[in-house]
Structure formats: structure tokens, C-alpha cells
Amino acid sequence: MNKSEIKFIGTGSGKASLNRYFSSFIISFQDYNLLVDAGDGISRALLSQKILFSYINGILLTHLHPDHYSGLASLIVQMKLIGRSNDLHIIVNKNLKQVVEEFLYHSYIFREKMGFKILIETFKHDEIFKLNDVFNFIGKQNSHLNKYEKYADERDLDFSCSSILFEINKRNIFYTGDIGSKEDLYLFKDHKIDLMISEITHVNFEDLLEAYKNLKPEKLYLTHYSDEDEENLIKLKSESYPEEKNNVIIIAFDGLVIQI
């Protein structure tokens, strides 16, 4: 991979597929390579894209649904088995740090036995988190998990779920993450958005298209879709734009690379 790009590792929805892995991508700039989400099967997904486990500097978790999170422990084990030595940064919202620590501990991942440092770092919503001097992001709470709030008192659950705005060398990439309503598409409406990556399972195409027209990114990449949705997405995209402009909305696929 080049040092200024995004590579889709998986583009599937939460429904398992033989055609695509669960939604994740690596965003790279200079010497920092950030894996965004690590759902079930992430180790095989990375192998399928010929990504070395030691290549990843950090893992950002947007929320704790299994298709975005449950592959974390097995990926760390694979890193140990290949003899990784460089530090690994796991980046989560501050409210989820203890959950992630407990998950790793109960997966028998004891940091002193890994052979490399595992550093769990936290970000706060609406505050800048710096990865390096010219690569940072802001996370904002979205409404994807609001429907579960009635369970909060039972087990002291937290429902942090982040949409992310990456800033790389003064270019902004908006990743919706999994969202709960069309209003979540406008969490960063006060920022200039150069590229937009959006899930398409929990929002309808018409609302997403309207947001694209209002936010005016150069391109919109669709990800997190099921096998059943793919044919309909192709049809909706074709109907929305004449063929000569059809490359402004792109249905992402596993292995797709975007130059930033």
C-alpha cells in the first residue's frame, strides 16, 4: 500500500457473506496505518488483502457490535504468532476502555506475554485525537445504539457509537460508521468534507443521496451492504446519475483502494 490511501478490507453488512468480509478499512498516511473496526474474520480478511499483521499501527473501534469488534482478540493472537514486535495502539471511546480491557483479559490475552506492547488509548467525542502531526480525527456520538438504552440499567452498559471525521494533511474524510437516522449524516455539516464513506444498511439511499448533495464531497463511497442489497444499490445508483457522472458515487468492494 502507498502511504496516502484508504483500502477497504471488508464491505459487508452485519449479515455474513461468502462474497465480502465485515465492514473495515485501513487508512494510511506517512508511517501510520490505522485499521478502522475489527469484526469477526478480520484476520482472514487482512490475509486476503495481503496485509501483514505487523503493518497495522493502530486499531480504531467505532462501536462494539460483533461485526465491528469481535475479531479483535483473535487478530492480536495472530500478531503474537507471527512474532510481531512493534507496539499496537487500540483506540476506543473513553467509555469503552474498560469493556475492551476486560474482553482481552477474558480472551486470555495477557499483555506481558504478547511480545509487543498493547496500548489502549481513548478519545472523547467532539475532541481532536492526534495520530501524528498531520493525521488526526474527531469522533461524534451518533444514534445507532439509542434503541438499546432501555437495557442500560441492567448491566451498566454504555452505548458509545462514533461517526468519524479524519483529517489528513488538510483533507477531510467523513466516515458515517453505523448510524441510526438520517440526521446522523449531518454530524459534521459545519466542516468541509472532501470524501465521504457511508454505510448503507441503516439509512436509505434517497436520504444518503440528499446528504451527498448537501455536503458536497468529491465522491461518496458506499459500504456495509448485504448480498441482497447489492443489486438494488447498482440499480439505484444507475438511476440517480447519468453514466458520464456515475463515478461520483462508488459502491465499494473488498480490496478497493482510494488515493487520498
C-alpha positions, 0 to 999 in steps of 0.5 A: 500500500502507498502511504496516502490511501484508504483500502477497504478490507471488508464491505459487508453488512452485519449479515455474513457473506461468502462474497465480502468480509465485515465492514473495515478499512485501513487508512494510511498516511506517512508511517501510520496505518490505522485499521478502522473496526475489527469484526469477526474474520478480520484476520482472514480478511487482512490475509486476503488483502495481503496485509501483514499483521505487523503493518497495522499501527493502530486499531480504531473501534467505532462501536462494539457490535460483533461485526465491528469488534469481535475479531479483535482478540483473535487478530492480536493472537495472530500478531503474537504468532507471527512474532510481531514486535512493534507496539499496537495502539487500540483506540476506543471511546473513553467509555469503552476502555474498560469493556475492551480491557476486560474482553482481552483479559477474558480472551486470555490475552495477557499483555506481558506475554504478547511480545509487543506492547498493547496500548489502549488509548481513548478519545472523547467525542467532539475532541481532536485525537492526534495520530501524528502531526498531520493525521488526526480525527474527531469522533461524534456520538451518533444514534445507532445504539439509542434503541438499546438504552432501555437495557442500560440499567441492567448491566451498566452498559454504555452505548458509545457509537462514533461517526468519524471525521479524519483529517489528513494533511488538510483533507477531510474524510467523513466516515458515517460508521453505523448510524441510526437516522438520517440526521446522523449524516449531518454530524459534521455539516459545519466542516468541509468534507472532501470524501465521504464513506457511508454505510448503507444498511441503516439509512436509505439511499434517497436520504444518503443521496440528499446528504451527498448533495448537501455536503458536497464531497468529491465522491461518496463511497458506499459500504456495509451492504448485504448480498441482497442489497447489492443489486438494488444499490447498482440499480439505484445508483444507475438511476440517480446519475447519468453514466458520464457522472456515475463515478461520483458515487462508488459502491465499494468492494473488498480490496478497493483502494482510494488515493487520498 
